[in-house]
Amino acid sequence: MTAKITPILMSGGAGTRLWPLSRQAKPKQFHRLGGAETLIQATALRVTGPMFNPPIVVCAAGHADLTRAQLAEVGITARALIAEPAPRNTAAASVAAAAVAAEIDPDGVFILLHADNLVSDVPAMHRAIEAGRAAAQSGEVVIFSLKPTGPETIYGYIRAGGPAGLVRKVAQFVEKPDLETAKTFVADPDYGWNAGMFMFSAAAFLGECRRLAPAISAAAELAVAKAQRPGDVIALSPDFLTAPSEAIDTAIMEKTACASVVGADIGWSDVGNWHALWEGSARDGDGNALDGDAIAVDARGNLARTDGHVVVLAGVEDLVVVVENGVVLVTRRNSTSSVKAAVDALKRQGRGELL
């Protein structure tokens, strides 16, 4: 019998580009965006069944109870909740998760997924996972390269090398290209989006982390070793905060010779900003996506979302209007960087109660 794969769900993101819906107390993974379930619930559900063990979840310390409750709503109990005292980017979180994974199943295979993405073709995702399983068991760190739907400049790309096949060696990681470069990538089947989905054996991954990012590995592994463990929670010790803040891609994947890639077409979206949510939402005949008590008159291409107050869009185009918990956001739909800039401005002004 083939051993089951254990999912690791990374749920520490803040989702600031979806402010004011996504806030520190309840970031985007805990909201329903494009389905009946919240994003973390949908992520956990797509890695259930005979192929998978129950998940390990990495979350902020203040979200452990919320995480447990939301998973329980869909009948899932995590094997462990790894609680970060504060975020230190994805490399440290991944090392901590791998260290816990090694305790739980030293010989197992694990798939690391972000808990705040959407996937529309789950069977295709499962086929891709199965295609990469043997490489992960053999010591490769497998990354999934997702088929682009357009020349996006907000994602990193992966170029596959070597002979054609289901599993190929990674030839290159490319960070967020300009538009013209992105167009050439979309036309080349060797390139795909880097969605931060990895599969590995814990021993192999930790070995590469210790070799390539020793400061990150030492801090994160010490934080696991000294963690408080009340119930199902593994509360990382403050040693975690001494880890350099770096992404897993730059700290490990771009340096390792053990990176393999599996191409996949799974209908993925990171729902990373209001424009992406508009793209994935049901829209009326004028292209308006309306959620809550919102009305559009002579208006086109807008997104409106309200938690109570009536929103009326009249004679406007391509706007985002969000009313959430006493805050009103109005921005251009394509101004994807403006919302994060607004959040940064509120931080500088000491308006933390709005975040």
N, C-alpha and C positions, 0 to 999 in steps of 0.2 A: 504494500500500500504506500502511495506517495505521501510524504510528510506534508502537513499543512503549512501554509505561509502565515506569518503573523504580521498584521498591519501595524504600522506606527503612524498615528495621526498627529500632525504638527498643528497645534491650535493656539499658538502664541501670538498670532498676528493682530495688529491693531486696526487695519482696514481704514486708515484715515481718509482715503479718497472717497469713501462713502459716508463721511460726516455730513449731517448730524445724526443719521440713523446709526452708524457704527461709532460707538463711544467706548471709553476705557472700561466702563462697567459692563458693557454688553457689545463687544465688537461683532463684525459682520458675520462670523461663522455661526453665531447663535441666533441669526435672523432667517426668516423665510424669504428667499430671493429667487423666484423662478420655480417654485414647487411647493408641495404640501408640507415638506419637512424643512427644518433649518439646514443650513449648509453642512454643519458637522454631523447632523443626523443622516443626511443623504450620503455623505462621504462614508460614514460607518456602514450604512446599509449596502453600499455597492461592493464592500469587501466582507460580506458575510456569506455563509453557505459552506458546502463540503470542502471547498478549496482553502478556507481560511480559519485560523484561530481567532478568538476574541482579541480586540485591539489593545495596544498600549497607546496612551494619549499623553502628549506633552502640552501643558497649558500653563497659563499664569496662575500663581498661587491663589489669587482671589477668584479664579474661575473654576476651581475644582468642584465645588458643590453644583454650580450651574451645569458644568460638563456632565457630571454624573446624572443629574436630573434629566437633562435632554436626551442622553443615551437611553436612560431607563424608559422614557416615553415611547421609544421604538423597539423596546425589548432587548437592548444590548447592555451587557455589563463588561466594562473594561478590565483587562488583566491587571493593569496598573495605571494610575494617574500620576505622571511626573510633573510636579509643581515647580515652576521656575520662580525664584524670588524676584527677578526682574529679567527682561529680555536681553539676550546677548547675541542676537542674530542666529542664523540657522546652523552654523558649524558647531557651536557649543551645544545647542539643543540636540543636534543629531548625534554627537558623541555621547551625551548623557543618555539618550534613548538607546543607543547601541550598547552601552554599558549595562543598562537594565535588561536589555534583550539577551545579552550574554548570560546573565544570571538566570533568566527564565528558561531559556532554551539554547544552550551553548552551541548546538549543532544545527540550529534552525536557520531558515531563510526568512528575511523580513523585507517588507515593502514600506517605504517611507512616503507618505502622501500629505499634502497640505489639506487641512480640514475645511478650507473656505473656497473650494472650486466647484464647478459644475461639470458633469460628464453626462452626455445624452446617450451614448452607445456603450452600455455596461458590458454586454457580451464581447465587444471588440476589445475593451480594456482587459477582460479576463484572458482573452486569447493572447494578447501582448504579454501579460504577466507570465502565462504558461510558457511562451516562447523564450522568455529570458531566464526561466528558473534554473536550467542546467548551468548556464554561465555563472549565475550567482552562487550556486552550490560549489562551483569549481574555484571560487575565489575572486571572480570579477565583481566590480561594482557596476551594476547595470543601471543606465539612465534611459528614460523613455523620451524619444523625440517625436513630438506631436505634429501631425500634418497641418501646415498653416492654412487658414482660410482667407488670408490676405496679407499684404505687405506691412505687417505691424512693426512699429518702431519702439513699442513699449516692452517687448519681450526679448530675451536673449535667444540665440539660435545654437544648434548643434550641427556640426558637419560630420557625417559618417564616412569612414575610410575603409580601405580594404575591399575584398571581393563582395559582390552582392550576396545577400542572404538575410535571414530573419534577425540574426545577431551580428553586428559588425563592431569593429574597434572605433572608438571616438577619435576623429582626426583633429577636431578643433572646436573650441567654444568661442562664440562671438557675442559680445555684449551689445545690446540695444543699438542696432545699426541705423544709419540715416535712411530716408525713404527710398532713394534710388538703389542703395545696396540691398535693402529689404526686398525690393522687387526682383532682383536677380536671385535672391535666396528662394523666394517662392517658386520661381521657375525651375529650380534645380532640385531634383528629388533627393539629393544627398543631404539637404538641409531640412531641419524641422525646429519647431519651437522647443525651448527648454522650459518645461513646466515644473521642474524641481521634484520629479518623481524618481525615486531610486529603489533598487532592490539589491540585497547583499546578504552574506552571512556576517553575523556580528563579529566574529574573529577576524575575518579579512578586512572589514571596514575599520575596526579599531586599530588593526595593525598599520593600515595606511595613515590613519589619523595621527597615531603616535609618531610615525616617521616624518610626516609632512607638516603637521601642525602641532608640535609637541606642547607648546604653551596652552593652546586651547584644550588639547586632550588631557593634559595633567589637571587643569582646573576643573573641567567637567567631570572627569572620572573621580577626582577627590570629592567633589560635591555629591556624587552618588554614594561613595563609600561612607560619607559622614551624614547622609540624609536621615532625617527623622521619618519614621514610617508608621504613622497612625492609620490603621485600617488599610484601605486600598490606595492611599496617597503616599507617594515617595517625594517628600518635601526636600528639595535640593538644599544643601548647606550654603551659607554665604560665600564659600570658596568659588561657587559658580560665577560670581560677579567679577572675579579676577581674570576670567577668560577674555582674551582679545575678541572684540566684536567683529566678526567676519562671516561672510556667506560661505556655505559649504562648497559652492562652485569654485571660488577663488582660493579658498584655504586648502582644498583637497582635490576636487575633481579636475581642475585645470593642470594639476601637477602629477597626478598618478598615471602610471603606465597600465593600470588595471581597469581602465574605464571602457566598458562596452555599451553599445547603444542598440535599442530595439525601436524601430519605427512603429507608430500607432496612429490610427485615425479614429478617435473616440468621441468626437464632438465636445471638446474641452473648452471651458471658459473660466477665467479666474475671477470674473465678476469684479474686476478691480477698481471700477469707477462708475459714475452714473451713466456715462455713454455706453459702457459695456452692459449695464443692466437694461438700458433702453433697447439695445440690440437684441437681448435675449427675452424681452417681454412681449406679451400679446399687445397688439396695437390696433387702434381703430382705423377707419378708412383714410384718415388724414395723417396717420403715422404717430398719433399720440398714445403714449402708455400711461394710463391713469390708474392709480391705486388709492382707494379710500374715497372720500366725498369730494371728488374733483370733477370739474366740468370744463369742456373745451368748446369754444365758439369761434369759428373762423380762425382756428389755430392749427398749426401743422408741425409735426416732428418734435413734439415736446414730451417730457416726462414729468408727471406730477404725482406726488406721494404725500398723503396727509394722515396723521394719526387722530384727527378729530375735526379741526377747523375746516370749513369749506374753502376750497381753492378754485377760483375761476380763471381760466386762461382765455383771454379775448384778444384776437388779432395779433398774436405773437407766434414766433417760429423758433424751433431748436433751442428751447429753454429747458432747464431743470428747476423745478420748484418743489422743495421738500419742507414739510412742516412736521417737526418731530420733537416732542417733549419740550415745548415752549420755545423752540428755535426755528427760525425761517431761513432757508437757504435759497437764493436765486442766483443762477449762474448759466453761462452758455453751455449747451450740451457737450460741445467738443472741447471745452476748456478743462481738460482732464487734470492739468497741474494746478489750477487755481484753487481747488478745494483744499489740497494739501497746504498750499501757501496760506490760505485763510486759517487753517488749523495752527500752523506755525506762528502766525501773527497773534492768535488768541493766547498761545503759550507765552509769547513775549510780553503780552499785556497782563499776564497773571490771571487770565479768565479760565482757570482750570475747571471751574464748576460747569462750564459748557462743554467740556471734553470728556 
